């Protein structure tokens, strides 16, 4: 099956992954119609604008796909009825308590279902919880009156990418796929191999594909949760958690997570939260609780340093010339600060003027002399600063277990 054999492909949900995949398939010779509920986003993409500056490859590829005339942006799902393959990237999101929210995905599934016609292949391609493919297939049936596996084929193509190098991950990482029945499995496997131009391994069921991807994604955060717990235990016993973590991680064959307030890479936090929805599993729920407890404890330390957080301005300081400062700090930690009344501001310049505290998520190499006329405290999100240097400037130091 070639890209031309596949005919037109519809892509729904234009986050960075959905946009990148739509662009990639168009460049491989497919004809892609892309839709998102955010019409302003569609207009920007149609003009060749890349909304994600940390995905530099997307700009050139997107503009090339547009010039070729193989990528178009439509204003409604009804406009893609002639497409044979429909791929839904709309993500499950997390709130500030790391609770999964499927509202946007359910909304788009309903819109897609109302436009769905028989004999189509529908692939879900965002990270899903265990059992979500079949559940969402039922939602499509309710909206369309068409039966999954009978009137249309249904499969799951799990994402295996991380922000900042989506194209590299798409083209290099091993891929697996599944379908709700044999016909869906075959169609999904052929389509995925065509779209990705790589070997794709079919797994026996959608549930197997869902669990495999969740297991893979969440594993690193179990170690991080232990690191956060150990850091606060170290603090209670007067031990420098950063020094202990460095020594504990001195054997390369046995890597140990270091305590930090940084967001986990990729969709690891979402994977952990989706596993945490299952009451029979102990570790995911415990890891999520450990993260919340650690974030609350660190927020309380900052509150003590500032005589309360209500109305305090807290700035997330990025590396000079960087991008997405706020995105590097765990959203659940920022949520803990907001609930205490803090006002969070993110900046990609090493500028802390006009704030009560700064959160630094890197090594501070360009944080030597920022304006600190009103600043009273520094939160060292990755335990990379020297506490004595911060305190020598008359500032309170807040680390993770330090």
DRENLUMBA-810859 format. One record per residue (C-alpha): residue number from 1; residue in three letters; x, y, z. Coordinates in steps of 0.02 Angstrom, whole numbers, plus 50000, padded with zeros to 5 digits. Example, Ala and Ser with C-alpha at 12.3 -4.5 7.8 and 13.67 -1.06 7.14 Angstrom:
DRENLUMBA-810859
1,ALA,50615,49775,50390
2,SER,50684,49947,50357
END
This chain:
DRENLUMBA-810859
1,UNK,50000,50000,50000
2,UNK,50074,50166,49946
3,UNK,50031,50341,50004
4,UNK,49933,50365,49843
5,UNK,49839,50201,49872
6,UNK,49791,50266,50044
7,UNK,49700,50412,49962
8,UNK,49660,50562,50068
9,UNK,49694,50561,50254
10,UNK,49599,50664,50381
11,UNK,49691,50721,50538
12,UNK,49593,50784,50687
13,UNK,49672,50875,50835
14,UNK,49818,50986,50784
15,UNK,49931,50984,50935
16,UNK,50117,50973,50898
17,UNK,50103,50786,50864
18,UNK,49948,50797,50754
19,UNK,50021,50941,50654
20,UNK,50188,50854,50634
21,UNK,50108,50692,50576
22,UNK,49993,50781,50453
23,UNK,50144,50872,50384
24,UNK,50250,50715,50373
25,UNK,50119,50613,50281
26,UNK,50090,50755,50158
27,UNK,50275,50760,50120
28,UNK,50274,50573,50088
29,UNK,50148,50596,49948
30,UNK,49983,50586,50040
31,UNK,49844,50714,50030
32,UNK,49796,50773,50204
33,UNK,49646,50870,50264
34,UNK,49674,50933,50441
35,UNK,49548,51000,50566
36,UNK,49551,51072,50741
37,UNK,49415,51155,50843
38,UNK,49535,51302,50863
39,UNK,49503,51394,50700
40,UNK,49634,51526,50740
41,UNK,49765,51388,50756
42,UNK,49711,51316,50588
43,UNK,49729,51487,50507
44,UNK,49904,51510,50577
45,UNK,49957,51338,50517
46,UNK,49881,51370,50346
47,UNK,49992,51525,50335
48,UNK,50145,51418,50372
49,UNK,50168,51480,50549
50,UNK,50244,51357,50674
51,UNK,50167,51384,50848
52,UNK,50301,51276,50931
53,UNK,50472,51362,50919
54,UNK,50553,51215,51008
55,UNK,50508,51107,50856
56,UNK,50619,51197,50730
57,UNK,50604,51061,50596
58,UNK,50417,51088,50585
59,UNK,50430,51261,50508
60,UNK,50519,51210,50348
61,UNK,50422,51047,50330
62,UNK,50253,51129,50357
63,UNK,50289,51264,50229
64,UNK,50351,51133,50105
65,UNK,50192,51030,50125
66,UNK,50087,51185,50096
67,UNK,50184,51232,49941
68,UNK,50156,51057,49871
69,UNK,49969,51079,49896
70,UNK,49956,50913,49989
71,UNK,49908,50986,50158
72,UNK,49749,51085,50181
73,UNK,49658,51146,50335
74,UNK,49469,51128,50340
75,UNK,49340,51217,50446
76,UNK,49230,51067,50491
77,UNK,49244,50876,50501
78,UNK,49110,50864,50367
79,UNK,49238,50928,50242
80,UNK,49340,50767,50251
81,UNK,49204,50640,50206
82,UNK,49301,50581,50053
83,UNK,49454,50535,50158
84,UNK,49481,50348,50180
85,UNK,49586,50358,50338
86,UNK,49539,50465,50488
87,UNK,49670,50492,50623
88,UNK,49623,50573,50789
89,UNK,49765,50656,50886
90,UNK,49662,50759,51008
91,UNK,49751,50728,51174
92,UNK,49690,50681,51346
93,UNK,49748,50825,51455
94,UNK,49796,50841,51638
95,UNK,49730,50968,51761
96,UNK,49843,51046,51892
97,UNK,49812,50899,52008
98,UNK,49873,50775,51876
99,UNK,49695,50711,51847
100,UNK,49661,50655,51667
101,UNK,49529,50755,51573
102,UNK,49448,50681,51417
103,UNK,49329,50826,51382
104,UNK,49418,50889,51225
105,UNK,49442,50714,51157
106,UNK,49260,50668,51188
107,UNK,49205,50830,51104
108,UNK,49308,50795,50948
109,UNK,49256,50612,50943
110,UNK,49074,50668,50941
111,UNK,49110,50791,50800
112,UNK,49204,50659,50701
113,UNK,49067,50531,50731
114,UNK,48934,50647,50660
115,UNK,49035,50660,50498
116,UNK,49092,50478,50489
117,UNK,49041,50375,50336
118,UNK,49053,50186,50309
119,UNK,49210,50092,50256
120,UNK,49332,50210,50340
121,UNK,49483,50170,50449
122,UNK,49484,50271,50611
123,UNK,49646,50274,50709
124,UNK,49668,50350,50882
125,UNK,49846,50413,50893
126,UNK,49859,50508,51057
127,UNK,49904,50426,51222
128,UNK,49753,50329,51287
129,UNK,49707,50241,51447
130,UNK,49676,50055,51457
131,UNK,49513,50015,51367
132,UNK,49495,50189,51291
133,UNK,49503,50133,51108
134,UNK,49348,50026,51124
135,UNK,49259,50152,51234
136,UNK,49291,50291,51109
137,UNK,49237,50175,50970
138,UNK,49070,50160,51058
139,UNK,49060,50351,51063
140,UNK,49089,50354,50875
141,UNK,48949,50227,50854
142,UNK,48830,50332,50959
143,UNK,48866,50487,50854
144,UNK,48868,50403,50683
145,UNK,48754,50252,50697
146,UNK,48897,50151,50621
147,UNK,48966,49997,50708
148,UNK,49154,49983,50739
149,UNK,49223,49826,50660
150,UNK,49069,49810,50550
151,UNK,49040,49974,50462
152,UNK,49211,50050,50492
153,UNK,49381,49988,50551
154,UNK,49455,50049,50714
155,UNK,49632,50045,50782
156,UNK,49760,50124,50897
157,UNK,49930,50196,50847
158,UNK,50018,50247,51008
159,UNK,50130,50400,51005
160,UNK,50313,50376,51049
161,UNK,50379,50554,51040
162,UNK,50441,50691,51155
163,UNK,50425,50879,51139
164,UNK,50572,50963,51055
165,UNK,50615,50822,50935
166,UNK,50449,50755,50873
167,UNK,50508,50726,50694
168,UNK,50663,50634,50750
169,UNK,50560,50521,50862
170,UNK,50430,50490,50728
171,UNK,50562,50434,50605
172,UNK,50675,50337,50723
173,UNK,50577,50253,50862
174,UNK,50501,50081,50840
175,UNK,50314,50084,50810
176,UNK,50174,49967,50858
177,UNK,49989,49968,50817
178,UNK,49831,49870,50851
179,UNK,49650,49852,50797
180,UNK,49488,49794,50875
181,UNK,49477,49645,50757
182,UNK,49580,49559,50621
183,UNK,49521,49672,50479
184,UNK,49553,49829,50582
185,UNK,49724,49763,50632
186,UNK,49774,49732,50452
187,UNK,49712,49901,50392
188,UNK,49793,49993,50538
189,UNK,49960,49905,50513
190,UNK,49967,49943,50326
191,UNK,49913,50123,50351
192,UNK,50038,50155,50491
193,UNK,50181,50079,50392
194,UNK,50134,50190,50244
195,UNK,50116,50349,50346
196,UNK,50276,50322,50445
197,UNK,50377,50237,50309
198,UNK,50446,50112,50435
199,UNK,50418,49939,50504
200,UNK,50265,49932,50616
201,UNK,50234,49789,50737
202,UNK,50053,49737,50765
203,UNK,50007,49692,50944
204,UNK,49870,49566,50978
205,UNK,49739,49684,51050
206,UNK,49707,49869,51075
207,UNK,49719,49840,51261
208,UNK,49894,49766,51238
209,UNK,49949,49919,51140
210,UNK,49872,50037,51268
211,UNK,49954,49951,51417
212,UNK,50122,49935,51330
213,UNK,50130,50121,51297
214,UNK,50069,50167,51472
215,UNK,50195,50050,51552
216,UNK,50335,50123,51448
217,UNK,50285,50302,51483
218,UNK,50255,50291,51670
219,UNK,50407,50190,51722
220,UNK,50526,50337,51741
221,UNK,50407,50430,51856
222,UNK,50401,50289,51982
223,UNK,50585,50321,52014
224,UNK,50558,50508,52019
225,UNK,50422,50490,52151
226,UNK,50541,50388,52259
227,UNK,50673,50522,52234
228,UNK,50553,50657,52296
229,UNK,50507,50553,52449
230,UNK,50690,50516,52486
231,UNK,50734,50700,52468
232,UNK,50611,50754,52602
233,UNK,50669,50612,52714
234,UNK,50847,50674,52689
235,UNK,50795,50850,52736
236,UNK,50713,50788,52896
237,UNK,50878,50709,52945
238,UNK,50989,50856,52896
239,UNK,51057,50769,52741
240,UNK,51090,50862,52577
241,UNK,50974,50770,52458
242,UNK,51066,50834,52303
243,UNK,51232,50764,52363
244,UNK,51151,50599,52413
245,UNK,51066,50586,52242
246,UNK,51230,50617,52151
247,UNK,51319,50480,52246
248,UNK,51172,50361,52231
249,UNK,51180,50388,52043
250,UNK,51367,50354,52030
251,UNK,51346,50181,51950
252,UNK,51295,50203,51767
253,UNK,51222,50029,51755
254,UNK,51098,50072,51894
255,UNK,51032,50247,51855
256,UNK,50939,50332,51996
257,UNK,50816,50475,51972
258,UNK,50862,50641,52053
259,UNK,50730,50741,52149
260,UNK,50664,50890,52054
261,UNK,50512,50998,52021
262,UNK,50535,50985,51833
263,UNK,50400,50913,51722
264,UNK,50437,50738,51661
265,UNK,50485,50723,51477
266,UNK,50358,50675,51347
267,UNK,50191,50610,51411
268,UNK,50260,50517,51562
269,UNK,50151,50610,51687
270,UNK,49995,50576,51585
271,UNK,50042,50392,51570
272,UNK,50062,50380,51758
273,UNK,49897,50469,51789
274,UNK,49805,50355,51667
275,UNK,49875,50202,51755
276,UNK,49825,50282,51919
277,UNK,49642,50273,51864
278,UNK,49643,50086,51899
279,UNK,49611,50054,52085
280,UNK,49692,49882,52077
281,UNK,49864,49960,52046
282,UNK,49957,50020,52200
283,UNK,50116,50102,52132
284,UNK,50042,50231,52011
285,UNK,49923,50300,52142
286,UNK,50062,50302,52272
287,UNK,50181,50390,52153
288,UNK,50052,50523,52112
289,UNK,50018,50549,52297
290,UNK,50205,50563,52332
291,UNK,50222,50697,52197
292,UNK,50075,50797,52267
293,UNK,50142,50784,52444
294,UNK,50315,50841,52390
295,UNK,50248,50987,52290
296,UNK,50138,51042,52436
297,UNK,50286,51032,52555
298,UNK,50397,51136,52441
299,UNK,50257,51263,52418
300,UNK,50242,51275,52606
301,UNK,50429,51308,52622
302,UNK,50412,51451,52498
303,UNK,50260,51516,52592
304,UNK,50363,51520,52751
305,UNK,50503,51615,52665
306,UNK,50380,51745,52597
307,UNK,50264,51755,52748
308,UNK,50126,51679,52644
309,UNK,50092,51658,52458
310,UNK,49928,51751,52438
311,UNK,49955,51886,52308
312,UNK,50141,51847,52291
313,UNK,50213,51859,52116
314,UNK,50317,51706,52074
315,UNK,50416,51708,51911
316,UNK,50475,51552,51820
317,UNK,50642,51602,51745
318,UNK,50701,51518,51586
319,UNK,50873,51503,51510
320,UNK,50922,51655,51408
321,UNK,50862,51632,51231
322,UNK,50764,51476,51278
323,UNK,50581,51437,51254
324,UNK,50437,51379,51360
325,UNK,50504,51419,51534
326,UNK,50341,51379,51622
327,UNK,50322,51215,51531
328,UNK,50479,51147,51612
329,UNK,50410,51158,51789
330,UNK,50287,51024,51846
331,UNK,50112,51093,51821
332,UNK,50055,51010,51983
333,UNK,50186,51111,52080
334,UNK,50130,51273,51997
335,UNK,49952,51222,52038
336,UNK,49999,51204,52222
337,UNK,50068,51381,52219
338,UNK,49914,51451,52133
339,UNK,49797,51369,52257
340,UNK,49893,51457,52394
341,UNK,49860,51623,52306
342,UNK,50023,51649,52211
343,UNK,50025,51733,52041
344,UNK,50133,51634,51919
345,UNK,50226,51721,51778
346,UNK,50340,51632,51654
347,UNK,50481,51717,51559
348,UNK,50617,51653,51444
349,UNK,50733,51794,51493
350,UNK,50836,51786,51654
351,UNK,50738,51932,51724
352,UNK,50664,51925,51898
353,UNK,50618,52107,51917
354,UNK,50455,52147,52004
355,UNK,50431,51976,52082
356,UNK,50432,51906,52259
357,UNK,50514,51741,52211
358,UNK,50590,51655,52061
359,UNK,50587,51473,52009
360,UNK,50744,51420,51918
361,UNK,50737,51257,51821
362,UNK,50915,51250,51753
363,UNK,51093,51266,51816
364,UNK,51085,51454,51834
365,UNK,51233,51489,51719
366,UNK,51143,51644,51656
367,UNK,51064,51684,51823
368,UNK,51214,51770,51901
369,UNK,51151,51947,51907
370,UNK,50966,51963,51864
371,UNK,50872,52114,51933
372,UNK,50820,52060,52107
373,UNK,50762,52224,52185
374,UNK,50601,52149,52252
375,UNK,50643,51963,52251
376,UNK,50653,51877,52419
377,UNK,50671,51692,52378
378,UNK,50736,51573,52246
379,UNK,50660,51401,52213
380,UNK,50792,51285,52143
381,UNK,50680,51167,52045
382,UNK,50818,51045,51995
383,UNK,50936,51062,52146
384,UNK,51072,51132,52032
385,UNK,51110,51298,52116
386,UNK,51227,51323,52263
387,UNK,51120,51366,52416
388,UNK,51261,51466,52496
389,UNK,51277,51577,52342
390,UNK,51091,51615,52344
391,UNK,51089,51651,52531
392,UNK,51244,51760,52515
393,UNK,51139,51880,52412
394,UNK,51013,51895,52553
395,UNK,50886,51778,52473
396,UNK,50795,51631,52547
397,UNK,50840,51467,52463
398,UNK,50708,51333,52431
399,UNK,50767,51170,52356
400,UNK,50699,50993,52351
401,UNK,50757,50913,52512
402,UNK,50898,51039,52542
END
